[in-house]
Amino acid sequence: MKKTEVMKQLKAMGTAQNRKVYARHGAGKEMYGVSYANLGKLRKQIKVDHDLACDLWATGNVDARALAAMVADPQAFRASDLDAWLRDLEYHGLVDALASVAAASPHGPRKADKWRKARNEYAARAGWVVLGNLALSDPDLPDHHFAEALKEIEAGVHEAKNRAREGMHHALIQIGCRSKGLRRKALAAAKRIGKVVIDHGETGCKTPDAGAYIEKTWAHAESKGFPSPAAQEQARNRRSIACAR
């Protein structure tokens, strides 16, 4: 499928209501307002096409970039490519989409370490989202790597910029869902941290209580027979990869 054809389909799928919703979340003006359900349908048609993903990203259109993150090949990225894509962003929705790609790439751990130390709010968020994704998806990383990150979160979450703070809060939850040992450490850290205040703008989004969310997620995974929420996520990822081939 060519870029022009995809852009034509995206334009046809966009709605005024979605544009209003996405704008309230900070998406900017360059978008059609395509639902994620319709993006998912296009993703199934395209599967993996890295050249197309790069072409779509270059348009600057929010919907095209969201789809680009879905059809890109994480293994095809150079570290500098991920940095270049990140420099384009000031919208947390696309930051999270790119972070998912980065986490699945060979550069994930290094990008988590580098980006989360950035002064830029969105780059820092990307680093924390990558780290959280790795906590759930990469069984080969040692738990102590994430335990050290919990200390960073506890020390800095309240002073971090708004969207970076949200990324740290999410990472705290995801780290707590990795293993039983990290569950205990994350719950203890969440208790010491207390309430985390995040400005979600003119949206209905709410900040979950980290401890309660961790416990709820563990209960759901164990009810399905998984030893941890991370193991459940890894099984889900394997099914998704198989479907994309």
matplotlib code that plots the C-alpha trace (Angstrom):
import matplotlib.pyplot as plt

x = [0.0, 1.3, 1.4, -1.0, -3.6, -3.2, -3.5, -6.7, -8.2, -7.2, -8.8, -12.0, -12.0, -11.6, -14.5, -15.1, -15.9, -12.6, -10.7, -12.3, -11.5, -7.9, -7.4, -8.4, -5.6, -3.1, -2.8, -2.5, -4.3, -2.6, -4.9, -8.0, -9.4, -9.3, -10.4, -8.0, -10.4, -10.0, -6.3, -6.2, -8.1, -5.5, -2.7, -4.1, -4.2, -0.6, 1.0, 4.7, 6.0, 8.9, 9.4, 5.7, 6.0, 8.8, 6.8, 3.7, 5.8, 7.3, 3.8, 3.5, -0.1, -1.1, -3.2, -0.5, 2.1, 0.0, -0.4, 3.4, 4.2, 1.8, 3.3, 7.0, 9.5, 11.2, 14.2, 14.8, 15.4, 18.8, 19.2, 19.5, 16.2, 14.3, 15.9, 14.9, 11.3, 11.2, 12.4, 9.3, 6.9, 5.0, 2.0, 2.0, -0.2, 2.4, 5.2, 3.7, 3.3, 6.9, 8.0, 6.3, 8.3, 11.5, 10.9, 10.5, 13.7, 17.2, 17.8, 15.1, 17.1, 19.6, 16.8, 15.0, 18.2, 19.0, 15.6, 14.3, 17.1, 16.2, 15.1, 12.5, 9.2, 8.2, 11.6, 11.6, 8.2, 9.3, 12.1, 9.8, 7.2, 9.9, 11.1, 7.5, 7.0, 10.3, 9.2, 6.2, 7.7, 11.4, 12.0, 15.7, 16.4, 17.4, 14.9, 17.5, 17.5, 13.9, 14.4, 16.9, 14.4, 11.8, 14.2, 14.4, 10.6, 10.3, 12.9, 11.7, 8.1, 6.5, 9.0, 8.9, 7.1, 3.5, 3.7, 7.0, 5.4, 2.6, 5.1, 6.9, 3.6, 2.7, 6.2, 5.8, 2.7, 4.2, 7.4, 5.1, 3.5, 6.8, 7.5, 6.5, 9.7, 9.1, 5.5, 6.4, 9.0, 6.6, 3.8, 6.1, 7.3, 3.8, 2.8, 5.7, 5.1, 1.4, -1.0, 0.5, -1.2, -1.3, -3.0, -5.0, -6.4, -10.0, -10.4, -12.2, -8.9, -8.1, -4.9, -5.2, -4.0, -0.7, -1.0, -4.6, -4.0, -1.0, -3.0, -6.0, -3.8, -2.1, -5.5, -6.7, -3.5, -3.6, -7.3, -6.3, -3.6, -0.6, 2.2, 2.4, 0.8, 4.1, 3.8, 0.3, 1.5, 4.3, 1.8, -0.4, 2.6, 3.5, 0.0, 0.1, 3.4, 2.1, -1.0, 1.2, 3.2]
y = [0.0, 3.4, 6.5, 8.4, 5.6, 5.4, 9.1, 9.1, 6.4, 8.2, 11.4, 9.5, 7.8, 11.0, 12.6, 16.1, 14.5, 12.7, 15.8, 17.6, 14.8, 14.5, 18.2, 18.3, 15.8, 18.0, 16.4, 19.7, 20.7, 18.5, 15.5, 13.9, 12.4, 8.7, 6.3, 3.7, 1.0, 2.2, 2.5, -1.1, -2.2, -0.5, -2.0, -5.5, -4.7, -3.3, -5.6, -4.5, -2.0, 0.0, 2.1, 3.1, 3.9, 6.3, 8.0, 8.3, 9.8, 12.4, 13.8, 15.3, 14.2, 12.8, 9.9, 9.0, 9.0, 6.9, 4.3, 4.6, 3.5, 0.5, -0.7, 0.1, -2.6, -2.1, -4.1, -1.7, 1.4, 2.8, 4.5, 7.9, 7.2, 6.9, 10.1, 11.9, 10.7, 11.8, 15.3, 15.8, 15.3, 17.4, 15.2, 12.6, 10.2, 9.9, 9.9, 6.7, 5.2, 5.8, 4.6, 1.2, 0.9, 1.9, -0.7, -3.4, -2.4, -3.5, 0.0, -0.1, -0.3, 2.4, 4.7, 4.2, 5.2, 8.2, 9.7, 9.6, 11.9, 14.5, 18.0, 18.1, 17.0, 14.7, 13.1, 12.3, 10.9, 8.7, 7.3, 6.4, 4.8, 2.7, 1.6, 0.7, -1.3, -3.1, -4.1, -5.9, -7.2, -8.1, -11.1, -11.0, -7.7, -8.1, -7.0, -4.8, -2.6, -1.7, -1.5, 1.3, 3.1, 2.9, 4.9, 7.5, 7.7, 8.1, 10.8, 12.9, 12.2, 15.2, 17.6, 16.3, 18.2, 17.2, 14.7, 13.3, 12.8, 10.9, 8.6, 8.0, 7.2, 4.7, 3.2, 2.7, 0.7, -1.4, -2.1, -3.3, -5.7, -7.4, -9.8, -10.6, -8.9, -5.7, -5.8, -5.4, -2.7, -0.8, -0.9, 0.4, 3.2, 4.1, 4.4, 6.7, 8.8, 9.3, 11.0, 12.0, 15.0, 15.1, 17.8, 16.0, 19.2, 19.4, 15.6, 13.0, 11.2, 10.5, 9.5, 6.0, 5.2, 3.3, 0.8, -0.1, -0.5, -2.8, -5.0, -5.1, -6.0, -8.8, -10.2, -10.2, -12.0, -14.6, -15.3, -16.1, -18.5, -16.3, -16.0, -12.2, -9.5, -9.3, -12.9, -12.2, -9.3, -11.3, -14.0, -11.3, -9.9, -13.3, -13.6, -10.1, -10.8, -14.1, -12.3, -9.6, -12.0]
z = [0.0, -1.0, 1.2, -1.0, -0.8, 3.0, 3.5, 1.3, 3.5, 6.7, 5.5, 4.7, 8.2, 10.2, 12.1, 13.5, 16.9, 17.1, 16.1, 19.0, 21.4, 20.3, 20.3, 24.0, 24.6, 22.9, 19.5, 17.6, 14.3, 11.7, 11.9, 10.5, 13.7, 12.9, 15.6, 16.9, 15.8, 12.2, 12.6, 13.8, 10.6, 8.5, 10.5, 9.8, 6.1, 6.0, 8.7, 8.8, 6.2, 7.5, 4.4, 4.5, 8.2, 7.5, 4.7, 6.9, 9.8, 7.5, 6.7, 10.2, 10.4, 13.8, 12.5, 9.9, 12.6, 14.9, 12.1, 11.3, 14.8, 14.4, 11.1, 11.6, 12.1, 15.5, 14.3, 11.4, 13.5, 14.2, 17.5, 15.7, 13.9, 17.2, 18.4, 15.2, 15.5, 19.2, 18.4, 16.3, 19.2, 21.7, 22.0, 24.7, 22.7, 19.9, 22.5, 24.0, 20.5, 19.7, 23.1, 22.4, 19.2, 21.0, 23.7, 21.1, 19.3, 20.1, 21.5, 24.2, 27.4, 26.2, 25.2, 28.5, 30.3, 28.0, 27.4, 31.0, 32.1, 29.5, 30.5, 27.7, 29.2, 26.3, 25.9, 29.6, 29.3, 26.4, 28.5, 31.4, 29.0, 27.4, 30.8, 31.8, 28.6, 29.2, 32.7, 31.2, 28.0, 28.5, 30.8, 30.3, 32.0, 35.7, 38.3, 40.1, 37.0, 37.7, 41.4, 40.9, 38.7, 41.5, 43.6, 40.9, 40.7, 44.4, 44.6, 41.6, 40.6, 42.4, 40.9, 37.4, 34.6, 34.1, 31.2, 32.4, 35.9, 34.3, 32.6, 35.9, 37.5, 34.8, 35.0, 38.8, 38.1, 35.4, 37.4, 40.2, 37.8, 36.7, 39.5, 43.1, 44.5, 42.5, 43.5, 47.1, 46.3, 44.1, 46.6, 49.4, 47.1, 46.1, 49.8, 50.5, 47.4, 48.2, 45.8, 42.4, 40.9, 37.1, 35.0, 32.3, 30.7, 29.5, 29.4, 31.6, 32.4, 36.0, 37.7, 39.2, 42.6, 41.9, 44.8, 44.1, 40.4, 40.9, 43.2, 40.8, 37.9, 39.8, 40.9, 37.3, 36.0, 38.7, 38.0, 34.5, 35.6, 34.9, 37.5, 37.0, 34.9, 33.0, 31.9, 30.7, 28.7, 27.1, 26.1, 24.5, 22.6, 21.2, 19.8, 18.3, 16.6, 15.2, 13.8, 12.2, 10.2]

ax = plt.figure().add_subplot(projection="3d")
ax.plot(x, y, z, "-o")
ax.set_aspect("equal")
plt.show()
